[in-house]
Amino acid sequence: MNVLLFLIPVALFLGGLGLAAFLWSLKSGQYEDLEGAANRILIDDDDDPPSDR
């Protein structure tokens, strides 16, 4: 039973830390370009000819 006095605050702290990290990522613009990475794979940027090995 004494371990609950330790685990409950640790769980609340880790949950708050995760929430703070999520809010920081929202504020810093991590989710602004949701389709950029999906479209970037379709762009053909083969400017250099393939090298023969």
C-alpha positions in Angstrom: 0.0 0.0 0.0 2.9 2.3 0.7 4.1 1.9 -2.9 0.9 3.7 -4.1 2.0 6.8 -2.3 5.1 6.7 -4.6 3.6 5.5 -7.9 0.6 7.9 -8.0 2.6 11.1 -8.0 5.1 9.6 -10.4 2.3 8.7 -12.8 0.8 12.2 -12.5 4.2 13.8 -13.1 4.9 11.7 -16.2 1.4 12.4 -17.5 1.9 16.1 -17.0 5.3 15.9 -18.7 3.8 14.2 -21.7 1.0 16.8 -21.9 3.6 19.6 -21.7 5.6 18.0 -24.5 2.5 17.8 -26.6 1.5 21.4 -26.0 5.1 22.5 -26.8 5.0 20.6 -30.1 1.7 22.3 -31.0 3.1 25.7 -30.1 6.3 25.2 -32.1 4.4 24.3 -35.3 5.2 20.6 -35.6 1.7 19.9 -37.1 1.4 22.7 -39.6 2.4 20.8 -42.8 0.5 17.5 -42.5 0.6 16.7 -46.3 4.1 17.9 -47.1 5.8 14.7 -46.1 3.2 12.6 -47.9 3.7 14.6 -51.1 7.5 14.8 -50.8 7.9 11.2 -51.7 6.1 11.7 -55.0 8.5 14.5 -56.2 11.0 13.1 -58.6 14.3 14.9 -57.9 16.7 12.7 -59.9 18.9 15.6 -61.2 22.0 13.5 -60.9 22.5 10.6 -63.2 22.9 7.2 -61.4 26.5 6.3 -60.8 27.9 3.0 -62.2 29.5 1.0 -59.5 
